[in-house]
Amino acid sequence: MFHKESKNIPEWVAGDGTLLKELFHPLNENISTSYSLAEARIPAGGQSVPHRLTGSELYYFLSGEAVIFVNDEMKSVKKGDLVWVPPHAIQYVVNQAEVDLVFICIVDPYWKKEDEILE
């Protein structure tokens, strides 16, 4: 069994400018899986930097309201929404609310710094 309390995980600034808590990464936990899991936060009025990953991402929005841009598409999102971002897609998120935007990110294959390209 694997167990971790998210309150004990430090938050850091990712390359795309989001504030991240890396909840699960197979290289850090010595567990064999293909994906990693993080909690992302964008402060009120903020946005992430346009970027792309070599793998895919799945976002699940926990709080706030935003607009997500994926290649030439844009979509308004809110708590409870789910967005899949395909590999190599240019993407970014704009927090349009007066509260922090919080969402879960599943990256497959698991996130590696060298797989993230800022635009």
N, C-alpha and C positions, 0 to 999 in steps of 0.2 A: 504494500500500500504506500502511496505517496500522499503527503500532507504538508501544506505550507500555509501560514497565515499572511495574507496580503498586507496587513498593517505593518509587518516587519520588513517589507521589501522597499528598498530606497527608490526614489523617483529620480530620473536623470533626463537630460535633454537629448533627444534623438537627432540624427542628421537632418530630418525634415522639420525640426523645430517643435515637434510635439513633446509633451512631458510623458515619459513612459515608466511603467513599472513592469519589469520582465517577470511575469508570473510563473512561466514555465519555459525552460529551454533544455532540450535533451542533453546538450553538452555540459550544462551546469548541474544537472540532476542525475547524470549517469543512467538515463533511461533511453531505450532505443525506440524512438518515434521519428516520423518525418517532419513534424510541425513544431512550431513554437507558439506561445500564447503570451500576450501582453495586454495591459490596461493602458490606454492612451487618454491624455487630457489636453484640451486646448482651452486656455482661458477665454473668458467673455471677450468677444470682439476680435479674437486672434484667428490665425490660420496656419496650416502647415505649408511647407515649401513644396512646390511641385517636384515630384520625384517619381521614380519607377523602380520596381524590383524585378529580379529575374524569375521569381516565383509568384504565386497567387496569394491574395489576401482576402480574408473574410472579416468584415466589420459588423459588430453587433452593438447598436447604440443604447447606452444605459441611461443617459440624461442629456438634456439640452436640445437645441435645434440647430441645424447646419445645412449647408449646401455642399455636396460632394461632386467633384469634377473628375471624370474618368475619360481620358482621351477627349473626344468631341462631345461627350454627353455630360449633363448636369442633372442632379436630382436633389430635391429637398428631403432631409431626413430628420427623424425625431426618435425619442425613446421607443424601443421595441422594433425598430427597423433593422434590416439586414441587407448588406451590400457586398457582393463578390467583385473583386478587382482582378482581372486576368493578368497573367504574367506580361511584363514589359509595358503595361499601360501607364501612361503619364497620369498622375493623380494628385489631388490635394483636397483639403477640407477647409471650409470657411465657417467659423462659428458665428452665427448671426444672433445669438441670444445674449441676454445680460447675465447669464450664468455660465459656469464652465461646462464644456461639452465633454462627456466621458463615454468611451467606447472600448470594446474588447477587439483585439486584433489577433486573428489566427493566421500565421504565415506558413505556407507549405511550398517548397521545403523550408525548414526552419530558417529564421532570419540570420543573415551574416552581413556584417558591415560592407564587405566587398560586393555584395549583391544589390546594394542600394545606390542608385545613381540620381544625384540631384540635377534638376533641369535648370 
